[in-house]
Amino acid sequence: MASTLTKIILGCLVVVAGGGAVAYALTKPKPHPAEYWANLGSPDVANGEKLFWAGGCVSCHAATGAKGEDLKVLSGGHALPTPFGTFNVPNISPNPKAGIGNWTLAQFGDAMTRGVGPDGEHLYPSFPYSSYARMTPKDINDLFGYIKTLPASANVAPAHDLGFPFNIRMSLGGWKLLFLDESPRVQIANASDQVKRGQYLVEGPGHCGECHTPRNALGGLETGKWLAGGPNPEGLGKIPNITPGSTTMGKWSEEEIVSYLETGFTPEFDSVGGSMAEVQQNIAHLPKQDIQAIAAYLKAVPKQE
């Protein structure tokens, strides 16, 4: 009897251990293989600067209230309140201790596109790597090269303030299984090269959907409602619909969208407000052809009411 019971217990332990091993294999951090980041050559820092503005790095990583050249001091510290807790934005300046000055391209690239930190840990998706996952290795290399030219800051951002169970990083592996996907957010038939460029900018470095698309209870984007607007992920007000079905931007022409992104003024002679003001100021740094590509994409995406 004892022998049979022992065998049952051992069998259960084997099943549990096996299940745990499978779960770990599915949810462990998965950086790119080393060769993914190899042989990219010297970065094109001019392209890196364009990506820097397209990605709105200053909006989160510059000090609150920074102006002018101080915007390029990526000292971190900005707090992002969410239903899951408060995320404190890290220092990503070239400082070797407080920032990312000692990071390799592979560490930077895996953080950007796989949500894997320099020590192999899962990163929280408050950092929009589920969008940056669409960026090419070359663009990642160029962006990293540009960031390394910026001023260093010794500011040490506070740790995230998260309660149980959101403070368990291993659970993020399950989140990634559900929501980390490099495929296009929407399919656009017969897309022109201009629309494809706009899609890359909006869905990748621009990460526009991170605010303009509603989220489910797990914080994943409801991609069936792509760019349909929804509650502000930081808890303040609503983010508007920016598809052709919008009652505001949906009525604008491509040229009017371009003008809005360049100047901050709507066709109704209103001015951009709220958090979009910073976004517009960042986008205004882009070449006109990229702004035109963004507008073309926004007119081509599926209509959402």
Residue pairs with C-beta under 8 A, 6 or more apart in sequence:
26 173
26 177
27 170
27 171
27 172
27 173
27 174
27 176
27 177
28 173
29 114
29 115
29 116
29 117
29 120
29 121
29 122
29 173
30 114
30 116
30 176
31 106
31 110
31 114
31 116
31 120
32 106
32 109
32 110
32 113
32 114
34 106
36 106
36 109
36 137
37 105
37 106
37 109
37 137
37 140
37 141
40 105
40 137
40 138
40 141
41 141
42 145
43 141
43 142
43 143
43 144
43 145
43 146
44 138
44 142
44 145
45 142
45 145
45 146
45 149
47 139
47 142
48 142
48 143
48 144
48 145
48 146
48 147
49 146
49 285
50 285
50 286
50 287
50 290
51 135
51 139
51 142
51 143
51 146
51 205
52 58
52 143
52 146
52 147
53 282
53 283
53 285
53 286
54 201
54 205
54 206
54 282
54 283
54 286
54 290
55 132
55 143
55 205
55 206
55 207
56 206
56 207
56 278
56 279
56 282
57 74
57 92
57 147
58 66
58 71
58 72
58 74
58 278
58 282
59 275
59 278
59 279
59 282
60 78
60 80
60 89
61 74
61 75
61 76
61 78
61 89
61 90
61 91
61 92
62 70
62 71
62 72
62 73
62 74
62 75
62 78
63 70
63 73
63 75
63 77
63 78
63 155
64 77
64 78
66 73
72 150
72 151
73 93
73 150
73 151
73 153
74 91
74 92
74 93
74 99
74 147
74 150
74 153
75 91
75 93
75 153
75 155
75 157
76 88
76 89
76 90
76 91
76 92
76 93
76 153
76 155
76 157
77 88
77 89
77 91
77 155
77 157
77 158
78 88
78 89
79 86
79 87
79 88
79 89
80 86
80 87
80 88
80 89
80 126
80 234
81 234
81 235
82 126
82 219
82 233
82 234
82 235
83 219
83 235
84 162
84 166
84 219
85 160
85 161
85 162
85 163
85 166
85 167
86 160
86 161
86 162
87 124
87 126
87 160
87 162
88 157
88 158
88 159
88 160
88 161
89 157
90 157
91 98
91 99
91 100
91 153
91 155
91 156
91 157
92 99
92 100
92 147
93 99
93 100
93 101
93 147
93 150
93 151
93 152
93 153
94 100
94 101
94 147
94 148
94 149
94 150
94 151
94 152
95 101
95 152
95 153
95 154
96 102
96 152
97 154
98 153
98 154
98 155
98 156
99 152
99 153
100 107
100 108
100 118
100 147
101 148
101 152
103 111
103 118
105 140
105 141
105 144
107 117
107 118
108 140
108 144
109 137
109 140
109 141
109 144
110 116
111 117
111 118
111 123
111 127
111 129
112 129
112 132
112 135
112 140
112 143
113 129
113 132
113 133
113 135
113 140
114 129
114 133
114 180
115 122
115 123
115 124
115 125
115 127
115 129
115 130
115 172
115 176
115 180
116 122
116 123
117 123
121 169
122 169
122 170
122 172
122 173
122 176
123 129
123 172
124 160
124 169
124 172
125 172
125 175
125 179
125 219
128 207
128 210
129 180
130 179
130 180
130 181
130 210
130 221
131 203
131 204
131 205
131 206
131 207
131 209
131 210
132 204
132 205
132 207
133 180
133 181
133 182
133 204
134 182
134 184
134 200
134 203
134 204
135 143
135 204
135 205
139 205
143 205
160 167
165 171
175 218
175 219
175 220
178 218
178 220
179 218
179 220
179 221
184 199
184 203
185 203
185 209
185 221
185 223
185 226
186 199
186 223
186 226
186 301
186 302
188 195
188 199
188 297
188 300
188 301
191 199
191 300
192 296
194 292
194 293
194 296
195 293
195 296
195 297
195 300
197 289
197 290
197 293
197 297
198 293
198 294
198 295
198 296
198 297
198 298
198 300
199 297
201 290
201 293
201 294
201 297
202 208
202 209
202 294
202 297
202 298
203 209
206 283
206 294
208 227
208 242
209 221
209 223
209 226
209 227
210 221
210 233
211 232
211 233
211 239
211 275
212 227
212 228
212 229
212 230
212 239
212 240
212 241
212 242
213 221
213 222
213 223
213 225
213 226
213 227
213 228
213 229
213 230
214 221
214 222
214 225
214 228
214 229
214 230
214 231
215 221
215 222
215 230
215 231
215 233
216 222
225 304
226 243
226 301
226 302
226 304
227 241
227 242
227 243
227 298
227 301
227 304
228 241
228 243
228 245
228 304
228 305
229 238
229 239
229 240
229 241
229 242
229 246
229 304
230 238
230 239
231 238
231 239
232 238
232 239
232 275
233 239
237 274
240 246
240 248
240 249
241 247
241 248
241 249
241 250
241 304
241 305
242 249
242 298
243 250
243 298
243 301
243 302
243 303
243 304
244 250
244 298
244 299
244 301
244 303
245 303
245 304
245 305
246 304
248 266
249 257
249 298
250 303
252 260
252 266
252 267
254 292
254 295
254 296
254 299
255 295
256 266
256 267
257 294
257 295
257 298
257 299
258 288
258 291
258 292
258 295
259 265
259 267
260 266
260 267
260 272
260 280
261 280
261 283
261 284
261 291
261 294
261 295
262 284
262 288
262 291
263 284
264 271
264 272
264 277
264 280
264 281
264 284
265 271
265 272
266 272
272 280
283 291
283 294
284 291
